[in-house]
Amino acid sequence: MSLDDRIETLKAKHRALEAAIEQEDNRPWPDELEIHRLKKQKLLIKDEIASLAAQAASAATA
């Protein structure tokens, strides 16, 4: 899997987590622990995307 493919896969997971957070938040009694868990996963994925994007940028300039 190329770096760009990995980034796109992570972006899709990030969007799915955003949708899951919104869905949980719109429930009559949202599970705050679940929302916290989803947000933590989303942040980890965002950090990984940023790291991979930086690698891709440095590889493109090399």
Contacts in CASP RR format, 6 or more apart in sequence:
PFRMAT RR
TARGET T0000
AUTHOR 0000-0000-0000
METHOD contacts of the structure
MODEL  1
MSLDDRIETLKAKHRALEAAIEQEDNRPWPDELEIHRLKKQKLLIKDEIA
SLAAQAASAATA
1 9 0 8 1.000
3 52 0 8 1.000
3 55 0 8 1.000
3 56 0 8 1.000
3 59 0 8 1.000
4 56 0 8 1.000
6 52 0 8 1.000
7 49 0 8 1.000
7 52 0 8 1.000
7 53 0 8 1.000
7 56 0 8 1.000
10 45 0 8 1.000
10 48 0 8 1.000
10 49 0 8 1.000
10 52 0 8 1.000
11 49 0 8 1.000
13 45 0 8 1.000
14 42 0 8 1.000
14 45 0 8 1.000
14 46 0 8 1.000
14 49 0 8 1.000
17 38 0 8 1.000
17 41 0 8 1.000
17 42 0 8 1.000
17 45 0 8 1.000
18 42 0 8 1.000
20 38 0 8 1.000
21 35 0 8 1.000
21 38 0 8 1.000
21 39 0 8 1.000
21 42 0 8 1.000
24 30 0 8 1.000
24 31 0 8 1.000
24 34 0 8 1.000
24 35 0 8 1.000
24 38 0 8 1.000
25 35 0 8 1.000
END
